[in-house]
Amino acid sequence: MATLSVEALCLKDEDYPPSTQNHGSEDESDSDTESDEKEEGKKEMSIADVYLQACKLVGVVPVSYFLRNLESTTMNLSHHGLGPLGCKALSIALVADMQINTLQLSDNHILAEGAQYLVEMLKANFTVQHLDLSNNHLQSGGAQYIARLLLDNISLKSVKLSGNGFTDDDGKYFADALSTNSRIKELDLSHNDFCGKGGEHLGHLLANNEGLEVLDLSWNHLRMKGAVAFCAGLKVNMMLKHLDLSWNGFGNEGALAMGEALKFNNTLVHLNLNNNRLTNEGVGMLCRGLEFNDTLRVLLLAYNSLTVEGALALVNVVKNTPKTALEEINICNVLVNENFVHLLEVTCQEHPGLDVQYGGVGGFIAKKPPKRVDPMKVIQDYLDERKLRLWDFFRNIDKDGTMQVPVADFRKAVQQSSIPLDRYQIEELIQRLDRDRTGMVDYRGLADTRKQMMRDHRRHLRKVESRQKKEKQKSDRILKTFKNAVEAVTPRSSLVMSPGAPKDDSSGPQPFSATPLSSWHHIVMSNSSRYSVTHLSNEHVHLPMLGGTTPYRPTSSPAMRSYSQPNLLGDSPRTGLSKSISAQGVRSDPEMSHNKLSPTTNFLTRSRPALDPKKPDGKTKTKKGKKKKTKKRVQ
């Protein structure tokens, strides 16, 4: 990647227009005053003059809109076709600008080269706070420049990068940059190509960032794998308030992971899951998380495959959860029924602020038609209750003993009997026994038909059990993947625990915990080094160097890292013997070999004081041993 400095964006002496000079005889004092006026003219050169001169040097046509609105705080240059060179001329003019607060450059085809010019300009310009670079074909090269911008700039608060063709690998650049930048409040990465791996990187972004409040990831391709990894980062995030995940194809598996994240996240206020292939089953999984959430206010679930059952489940969650904060539920494409309207009225009496947007009244709950029982099974159950044989039933009909009965006689006999068969079941039984349509029912094959019926019944039961088992295994795999993703985004330094430390019961038992410690402990422990005294003393406002060099960024020293690690041996008298404590809490101690020989005594001596310090246990054991030896000698 080619490097570029701010000096390259500044006009040199030979770039300024030549001034008129007097060719007559003048004194030395006149030449001095003339040179001073020339320098003052350079300093007082306006932004418009600098922009016109830069356009002339670069070879592009100046944008008249920019010249007319220089005094405005918002500069909207979208759809102006600037290109990389036009962006360079604009960057030269904005290096010293102190007026423009919002810069909108969407749909200008500036490419990665133009992003490089903007990055160098924003190293010297600290006035721009809102930047829009949507639909500029930045690709992976532009993603690296933008990541460098997020690392160096200290004034930007919102960045829009929609529709720039970012892929999974580019997600790592944003995750690394925003793990240290807590000043960005809004980030738009919609209409890109983030898939499963990109969802994993974005999950790391949420787990490590401490400032992002609005995130737009709509119109990507996260799907199930990306959704599970992303929701793992959402679980431990403590700052995000607005999240847009529409048009990502989450499916019911993604809804399961989102429900698990909502059980622990207590900051999210607005959640958009429109058009994510959710069904009533997925909404049920999402409702399990809503039962534990008390901060989410707006839930958008429009254009999913929901019916009245899913709508009833959402309203029931609000009705049965007293601490819920839901105020708006959007299911505008769902047709509801009268039962839903009645339930909503009852729920609104307890929650007056609830607003549910549905499609209209006229829907129905899709009920599967009851499966007809096999007529042979009905006859078999009838005979078993009365302890009769199959041949006894047909003996009164077939008086000749030929095992063949006319269809009319068979139908009449079955209807007059007390067997609970309806007209459709009788016709089905006749079709089985008279397959050739001869008009005669041959009941010699009833035994074989009964055996086939029993085999079909057992096969159906096996299919149902297999389907239920596969669904359970799939849910277990998703939950296991979610837990592994949570452990991956959770900092390892927070897993250090004292062997005999008491458990913290302040918040009570937390169900569905996917981490060894609580999520909030992970975040506090992992980020405590950022607020140490050493770090605060070094975190001043660093202005970027004009020579193109990157500003000094203090690294975490061992002294700073010690603030995030609990001192397990702070009160131990043998602290001088211990060498170091690693990030995983493993202590390199020369006495570890001795401790391994007697782990029980080592634990007791560390966690409990001696009962009688004047009489140690070792001396009493030696006395008892001497007494025993003297008795043996006397004998």
N, C-alpha and C positions, 0 to 999 in steps of 0.2 A: 504494500500500500504506500503510495507516494505521500511524502510529508509536505505540509504546507504551513507557513507561518503567517501571522498577522501582518508582518512587514510586507508580504507580497500583496496584501490588499490595500496598502497605503500608496498614495501618489507620490512619486519622487519629484525632485526639483525640475528635471527636464520635462516632466509631464505637464507642468503648469504653462499656460499661454504666456509668450514673451511680452513684456511691458515696453512701452515706447520710451526711448532714451534720447536726450539732447546731444547732438553731435558737435555742438559749439564748445568753446573754451569755458570751463567751469572750474571753480575752486575745489579743493579737496573736501571742504565742509559740505558743499552741495552734493558731491558724490556719496558722502556718508549718509546724509539725510535721505537721499534717493534709495539707497540700499535698505535703510530702515523702513521706509514706506513700502518697499517691495515685500519685506518679511511680514509686516503687519497685514498686507493684503492677502498673503497666504494664510495667515492665522484666522482672519475674518472671512475667509471664503465660505459661503453658505453650503448647506447640504445639497441644494439644487445644482449649484455650480460644480460641486464635486461629482455628483451623479452624471451630469452632462459630459464632463471631461472623461469620466470612467467609461461611459458608453462610447465616446469617440475613440478611446484607446483600445477598447475590447472589440469594437466593430459591430455594435448592435444598435437598434433603434430605441431611443428613450421612450419610456411609458409615461404618457401625459398625465394619467391618473395619479401616479406617484408624485409628480411635481405639483399637482393641484391640491393634494391632501397631506402635505408635509406637516402641517400644524395639527393634524388630528392624532388622537391616541391610538386609533385603530386603522391599520393599513391593509385593505382587502385587495390583493392582486391575484385573486383566483381566476383561472381561465384566460390568462393573458399571453400564454405561449412564451414564457421567458426563456426557457432552455438553460443549459449550464452556463453559457456566457452572459446571458441576461441576469442570471442569479449572481454571477461574479460582480457585475457592475453594481447591482443592488447592494451586495455585501460591502463593497468599497464605500458606498455612500452611507451605510448604516453603522460603520465602525465607530463614529463619533456622535451618532444621533442620541439625543436625550429625551425624545418626545414620544416615540411610538411604543405603545405598551402591548398591542396585539398585532401579530404579523400572520396574515393568511396567504399561503402560497399554494393552495391545492390546485391540481390539474394544470401543471406548468411544464411537465416533462423535464425536470431539472436533473434527473438521473443521480448516480452516486457522486459525480463530479460536482454538481451544484450543491449537494449536501455537504461536501467537504468545504466549500467556500463559506457556507452558512455556519458551520462548526467553528471555523477560525474567526469569523466575525463575532460570534457570540462569546468568544473568549475575552473580547475587549468591551462588548456591549452588555451592560447589566440592567438595561431598561426593559427589554423584551421579556414578558412573563408568559405569554400565550403564543404558541407556535403551531401552525397548521400546515403539514406537509403531505396531506392525503393525495392519493392518485398521482404520484410523481415517478413511478417505476424505479424506486430506489434499489430494490433487490438486495442481495446479501452484502454487496459492497457498501451501499448506503446504510444498512443496518449496523455495520461496524463503526461508521462515522457517527451515527446517531447515538450509539452506545458510548462513544468517547465524549460526545456532547453531554450526555446525562452524567458522566463522571466528573467533568470539569466545571460545567456551568452551575452557578449558585443562585440564579434569578428565575429560571423557568419554573412555572407552576403547573402548566398543562401542555401536553403534546398530543397532536392527532397524527396518526400514521396509518390511516385506513387505506386499503387497496394499494399496497406497495409490493406485493408478491413476496412477502417474507415467508420462509419455510421453517421446518422444525429446528434446523441447526441455528437459525438466526435467533430463536427464542433464548438460547444460552447467553447471547450478548446482552439482551435486555435484563435477564435474570441477574447476571453479574453486575451490571451497571446500577440497577435499582436496589441491590442489596445494601449499598452504601449511601444511596441518595434518598433522603427522606423529605426532600422539598417538593418533589413532584406529587401533586394531588390528583390529577386527572390524566389518564392514559387511554388512548383509543387505538386498538390494534385490530379492528374489525376488517372484514373482507380481505383476509390474507389466507395463507395456506398452512396454518398450524394444524398438525394431526396429533397422533398419540404421543410421540416424543416431544412435540412442542407443548402439549399439555403438561408433561412432566416438568419441563423447564419453567413453565408459567406457574406451576405449583410451587416450585422452589422460590420463584419471585414473590409469591404471596407469603410464604413462610418466613422470608428474611426481610421483607420490606416493612418499614414502620411509618410511612407517610401517605401511601396511596389510599385515596378515598373513593374514587370513581374509576371503574375499569370496564371497558367495552370490548368484548371478544366475540361479538355476533358475526355470523356468516363465516365461520371457519369450519374445520373438519375434525374436531376433537373426538367425536364418537365415544364409544364405551371406554377404551383404554385411556384416552386423554382425559375423559371426564373423571375417571376414578383417581388418576394422579393429580388432577387439578383440585378436586374436592379435598384431597389430603392436605394440600397447602391451605385451603380455605378454612379447614378445621382449626388450625393454630394461628390464623391471622387475627389481629386485634384492631385493625384500622379501617378496613374496607367497608363502605356503606352502600354503594350502588354497584350492582353487578349485572351486566347484560350478557347472557349466554344463549340468546335465541339463534335458531338456525344452525345448530351444531350436531344434531343427530344423536343426542344423549341416549335415548332409549330407556327402557325400564331399568337397565343395569346402572346407567348414569344417575337415574332418579334414586336408586338405592344408595349410591355413594353420597349424593347430595343430602339425603335424609340423615345419614350418619354425620355429615359435617354440620348440619343445622342443630344437632343435639348439643354441640359444644360452642359453636360460634355465637357470640352475643353482641356483635356490632353491626351486622348486615341489616339494612333497612329496606332496600329495594332489590328484588330478584326477578329477572326476566328469563323465563324458560319457554317462550313462545316457539311453536313449531320445532319440537325436539323428539317427535315420535313417541310420546308418552301415551300409555293406555290407562285404563282404570287401575290395573295392577300397579303400574308405576306411581300413580297418584297415591295409592295406598301406602307404598313404601315411603313416599315423600311426607305423608301425614305422620308417620312414626317419628320423624325428626321434628315436625312442627309441634308435637305434643310437649317437647322439652324447650322449645325456643320461645323467648319472650321479648324479642326486639324487632323481628321482621314485620313490616307494616304493609308492603305492597308485594303481591305475588301475581305474576302474569303467566297464564297457562293457556293462552289462546292458540287456536289452530293445532291442537293435539287431538289424538283419537280418543276423546272422552265422551262419555254418555251420562245419563242421569245418575248412575251409580257413583262415578267419580265426583260429580258435583255434590251429591249427598255426603260423600266422605269428607270433602273440604269443609262444608258447613258444620258437620258434626264435630270436626276438630275444634272449630272456633267455639262451638256451644259447650263442649266438654272440657275445654282448657281455660280456666279462669284467668291465668296470667298471660294469655296470648295478646299480642299487639297488632294482629292483622286488622287492617282497615279497608283494604281494597283487594279483591280477587277478580281477575279478568278471565272469564271462560266464554267469550262473546260468541263462539261458534257452537255452543252446546244448547240443544233444546231440552228444556226441563219439563216436569209434570207438576200436577197440583200438590203432590206430597212435598216436593222441593220448595214450592212457594210457601206452603204452610210452615215448614221447618225454618225457612229463612225469616219469616215474620216472628216466630218465637225466639230465634237467636238474636234478632235485632232489638228485641226488648231488653235482653241482657247486655248486648253490645250495640249501643245506638250508633256508633261511628262506622259500622260495617257497611261496605258497599260492594255488592256482587254483581258483576256485569255478565249476563247470560244472553243467549240468542233469542229466546222466546219460550212460551208455554206451548206444548204440543208434543213433547218427547215422551218416550216410554222406556221402561226397563226391558231390555231384550231378554226374554225367557226362552230357554231351550224347550222344545216340545218334549213331554215325558216319553221316555223310551218304552216301547211296548214290550211287555214281558213275553218271552217265548211261549207259545201255546203248549208245547210239549212239557215245559217246566211246570205250567199251571196244572196240566193233567197229572203229572208225576206227583206234585205236592198234594193234589186232591186224593190220589190213591194212597199216598203214604199216611195221610191223616186217618183214613178209614181202614188201613191195613188190607188193602185189596191189591190184586195183581192186575196187570195190564190186560190180560186175556179175559178176566172176569168182567171188565167193562164192556167188551165187544161181544160177549157170549149172548146177551139178550138181543143184540142186533143181528148177528150172523147165526141164524138158527140152523143153516145147512152145514156150517163148519168149513166153508171153502176159504175163509179169511179174505173174502171180497164182499164188499157191501156197496150198493148203489149210492151215488153221491147224495141224492135227495133223502134217502133213508138215514144216511150218516148225519147230514145236517140237522134233520128233524130230531134225531135221537140226542144229539149233543145239546140242542137248544132246550129240549124238555128235561134234560138232566140238571143237576145242581152244580155243575162245573162252572166257575166264574170266567166264562169266555164271552167276549163281545163278538159282534158280527165280523169285524176285520180279522180277528184272531182265528175264527172258524174258517174263513175263506183261505187264510194263509196255511192252515193245517190241511185243508183239502188240496191246495196246490202242491204241497209237499208229498201227499200220499197218492195223488193222481197226476203225476208229472206228464204222462203221455196224453192226457185229456181223453181217456177212454170212457169216462162216466162211471167208473167203478173205483172205489177206494180200496186199495190193497194195504191192509194194516200189518202185513208180514214184515215190512221194513220199519215198523215203529220202534223196535229195539235198537236198530242201527241209528235211527233218527234221534233217539234219546241219547245215545252215546255221543253222537256228533254235537248235540246240543250242550252236553256237559263239557265237552272239549272246548267248544266255542266260548262258553262262560268262563272257564279257567283261563283261556287265552286273553280274554278281555280284561280280566282282573290283573293279569301279569302286565299288560300294556299300561293300565292305569298306574300300577305301582312303579313301573319303570319310568313313566313320564314324571311322576311326582319326585322320584329319586333324582332324576336328572335336573329338575328345576332346583331342588335343594342343593345339589352339588354345585350348580352354577352360582347360586346365591352365596354359598360358602366360599367359592373361589373368588368372587368379587370382594367379599368382606376381607378375605385374607390378603388380596392384592391391595385393598385400601389400607389395611393395617401396615403392610410393608412400606407403602408409599408414605404413610405418616411417619414411620420410623426413619425413612430416608431423608425427609425434609426436616426432621427434628435434630437439633444440634446434639452431638455426642457429649459435649462437655457438661450438659445438665444431668447426665446419668450417674454422676458421682454421688454416692450415698454412703453415709457412715454405717459400719456394720451393726452398731448397737444403738443407732439413733432412733428416738421414738417417732411413731407415725403421726402425721399431721391430720387430725380429725376435725379441723375447723369447719370444713365444708361438707362433711359427711361422706358417705360412699357415693361415688359417681358411677352409675351404670354405663355399660357399653364403652368402657375405656379401652382405647386401642394403643395406648402408650404406657410404659412403666410408671411414669409420673404424670401429673396433670398437665394439660396443654399449656396452661398459663405459667407453670413453673419452668417449662422448657423455654418459653419466650423470654421470661425475665432473666433466667440464668445465662441464656445465650447472648443477650444484649446488654448485660450489666457492664461489660468492659467498655461500651461506647460512652457511658456516663461516668466513667472514673475521673478522678482529678487530673490524672496525666493526660487523658484524652481531651478533656475540656480545655486544658491549657493550650493544647496544640490546635484546637479546632477554631481558629479565627477565620475571618473572611479572607480567603486567599485570592488575590487578583491574578489572572493569568499573565504569564510572561509574554511580552510582545515579540520576543525572538523566536517563537514557535515551540519553545520547550514546555513540557507539561509541568504544572505546578507540583510542588512538593506535597506528597500525601503520606502522613505518618503511618507507619506500620505498627501492628500490635506487638509490643515488647513483652518479655516475660513478666515484667513488673505489672504491666496493665492486665495481662492474662490472669494474674493471681487474684484479681478482684472477682472474677467469675468462677473461681474454683473454691469450694469449701476447704478450709484448713482442717484436715482430719486429725492432725497431730499437734494442734496448737497448744494444748495444755499438757502434753506428754513430756516427761523429763528427758526423754531420749530424742528430742528434736535435733540435737547436734549430730546424732549418728545417721539420721535419715538423710539421704542424698537429694532426692527430687520426687516430685509427684507429677506423673504424666497426665495427659488429657483424659485418659480413661480411669484414672484413680489408682493406678498400680504403683506401689511404693517400692523403690529399690532400697532395701535395708539389709545390712549384713546379718541381722538376727532373724531373718525370715526362715533360714534353715532350722533354727531352734524352735520357731513357732510352729512349723509344720509337724514337728514330732508330737506336740501336745496341743492340738487345737482347742480342746475343751478348757483346759486350764488357762490357756492364753486368753480366751474370750472372757472367762470369769474374772481373771485378774485385771483385765482392762475395763470391764463394765462395772465391777463392784469393788469397793474398797475392802481392805483386809479387816476381819472382825476384831482381831486383837493384834495390834502392831507389835506389842512387846513379846508375844509368843508366836512366832511364825510356825506354819505347819511343818516345815522341814525338820525342826528340832524335835517336835513331839514324835514324829515317825522314827527318828533315830533312837529315841529313848525306848520306845516299844520294841524296836528290833533288839536292843541290848538286853532287855528283860527276858525276851524269849530265848536268847542264846544262853543266858545264865541258867535258866530252868533245865535246858537240855544237858548242860554240863553236870548239874547236880544229879539228875537221873543216871 
